[in-house]
Amino acid sequence: MVMKREEIIAKWDGMKPRDRDAWVFYDVLELMPLDTIPNEFGGFGTIPRYTTDISAAWAIMTQCKADEIPAKVEAGIEWCVVIRGAHVFSESAPEAICLAAIIAKLTE
């Protein structure tokens, strides 16, 4: 599914963090079915917290072969991430990584 950058950002802004995590899981990483993902309780089914956990978000950077590592903007209030030409600024590095990955994937 191809979307415009503005459509992706509008959808992102209207989502809860766990819904954003699921979006990254399914559309960026293309992982399915969910019951194959081990969870912290020894079972299966938990989607990692990509948008709030830098360790999980870093897996996205590796998977997407990011152009640049996250860099804090000089003002000190935002992070900038570039993945395949998609530039994103956000208050948190994990969120910037995930949104850049979604934009890079869905605007290809």
Beta strands, then each sheet from edge to edge (+ up, - down):
strand 1: 71-72
strand 2: 79-83
strand 3: 86-90
sheet 1: 1+ 2- 3+
end
